């Protein structure tokens, strides 16, 4: 309990004393897309803002940027608590250390002072691992299928899980990973009239704006 309280105090003091935030323009963009999605509903399905993040954070964003940051801090602690559960499920001698290690990671503490999508995205993977350890693969797969719409790297994680299912003979769980894609592509189609909304509206795939540049 003392360790948890000390880390919570650290995060809150960091939030209070911070003169800025992490993530640069992305933090502001995710916050503004969430905030103004109530006035401009097409923003709810904006793939740069990430629909899962935007939909869940839209009411919080109405309270201001600081409210989004505080909720992200709460998500970090929720993830650490679930990570503790994973350590306990694995019957580790000191499962509480798993949570403390997660909370002490510099990249986690830094991103806590932001409106980035990393925190909510991490919860999808942690939840999947917890449910997989309990052999609840259908629930785990359905939830993980929504991960790419909280952060695009979720597509990579889904691909890795497909490989895991293939190598372990769990073929029947693969279709459940498509749940999130089916739901959001259907919503995207009705809103944008793009039959393949996932690809046609993806800022990394279908764009003429080279924002990242390239080398030789």
Helices and strands as residue ranges (DSSP letters): H 2-17, H 25-36, G 41-45, H 51-61, H 65-89, H 96-104, H 106-112, H 118-133, H 137-144, G 147-149, H 154-168, G 171-178, H 179-192, H 197-200
